[in-house]
Amino acid sequence: MKGRRKRKDPEIVMRGGKATGVILSIDEYRKLLERVEDAEDLKTLKAMRKRPLKFRKLDDFLKDFASDPRDALIKGLAE
C-alpha cells in the first residue's frame, strides 16, 4: 500500500446518478462506530433511569450466584 495517500474527506460513490455509498478512512469509520455505540449506551442509560431502583440482600444474591452465576446476574437485571 505504499504510495497511497490518506483520504481526508469521505468520497461518495454514485451509481445511476444517486449516492449509494461512502468511502471513509478506517480512522473516520472507527470514530463513527464509537459515536453510534455511545448514543446506544446513552439510550440504554436513559431507559434504565426511568425504572425505580430495586436492591437485593447480598445473602440472597450470593445464594443465587452460587447455584448458577448467569441466572443470578440475569435475575438481578430483570428486577
N, C-alpha and C positions, 0 to 999 in steps of 0.2 A: 504494500500500500504506500510505498514511497512516492513522493511527488504529488500526492493528493493534498489539497488544502482543506482545512476545516471549514465546514459550512457555518456561516454566521447567521443567516436568515433561513427560515423554513422555505422550502420550494414546494409550490403547489403543482400537483400532477393533474393535467387536463386531458379529458377524453371526450370527444364529441362536443367540445366547447363548454363542458361542465367540469367543475372541480370534483375530482374523485379521490384524491389522496393528498397527503402531505409528507414530505421527506424532512426529517429533523436530524440534528446531530444526536448521538447517543446521550450526551450530557443533557441536552434540552429534553429529550424523551424521559430520562430518569427524573428530572426536575418536575416534569408534568405528572408522572406517576406518583411522585411524592405528594404533590398538591392534591391529587384525587384521593389518595389514601388519607391525608389529613382531613379533607372535607368529609369523608365517610366516618372517620373517627369522631369528628365533632357532631355529626348527625346522631351517632350511637350514644354519645355522651348526653346530648340533649334529651334523647328518649329515656335514658336511664335516670336522669334528674327529675323527670316527671313522675316517676314511681316513688312511693314512700319507701324509706329505708326500713329494712327488716333485719334484725340481728338474731343470731342463734347462739345458744350457750356453747362454749368451747367444748365441753364434755360431749354434747350431742354431736357436734361436728366431728370430733375425734373418733367417736364410736362409729359413725357412718363412714368416715375415712378409712378406718381400719378394715371394715368389711369390703369396701370397693372404693378406692380413691376417686375414680371417674364419676361414680354415682354421687358421692358426697359433693364434689365440685359442681356437678350439674344441678343437684338439688339446691345448693346454695345460690346458684344463679337464677333458678326458677322462682325462688321465694321472693 
